[in-house]
């Protein structure tokens, strides 16, 4: 009995959250985005006047709104996973659905922001800053959409009456991907909206 | 439901949102204060501190096998230092 107990404690102490394969995807994505970030900063340092002027036209309020929405969605997802693991199924699908709603909010804000920029004549071809802006935030938005699809799956999985260990692993894998979406946005927000 | 709101995850959310607004304040200080570069570096460091919190707590890398955690921490360090060292002030 004692050894079994020790084993459980050890497993709880060091464990991979979700499937190992998901982490290959997550870290691969982080490397690619890391290269994007550094590339942007290199180009930016070569033409500070252009980037400074372009950045002044960014709508910081919409950027902050999206940051808060993704942080809040990450919070809901983290709460849902912890609750599911404890075997308390109430509220878990609701929490995943709330995270999805934050994703919808992010999409609406992004749509408004792109619309505002395009109406002001700021498009992909305006200058280097906006080429990077549309490319990186566009690729990130594809991640948001994939993540929202994942959140729908997690909502349905978490509605099962009894969650097996495999179900929990699925929840953790999807949750980790959604947190990645949050992490990448935190850096994008800093690069495009905050850094002067 | 109260146990949810009293959890570490909730405290962390408050910290993350506060840091987001603090970054804006830092930025304003940057506009009116003398030393712009210090403010920019602070904004970058705060951003990666947020990334680290999301990774270690929400993604649960704090209790993951060391290889996973080290990769994550190394990514933060390399990307953050590269951004700080390469970037130049862009505002006139």
Interface residues (C-beta under 8 A of the other chain):
Chain A: X12 X13 X14 X15 X16 X17 X23 X27 X30 X31 X34 X37 X38 X41 X42 X44 X45 X48 X49 X51 X52 X55 X56 X60 X64 X67 X68 X71 X72 X74 X75 X77 X78 X79 X82 X83 X91 X172 X175 X176 X179 X180 X182 X183 X186 X187 X189 X190 X191 X194 X195 X196
Chain B: X1 X4 X7 X9 X10 X12 X13 X16 X17 X20 X21 X23 X24 X27 X30 X31 X36 X39 X40 X43 X44 X47 X48 X50 X51 X54 X55 X57 X58 X59 X60 X61 X63 X64 X65 X66 X68 X71 X72 X75 X78 X79 X82 X83 X86 X87 X88 X89 X90 X91 X92
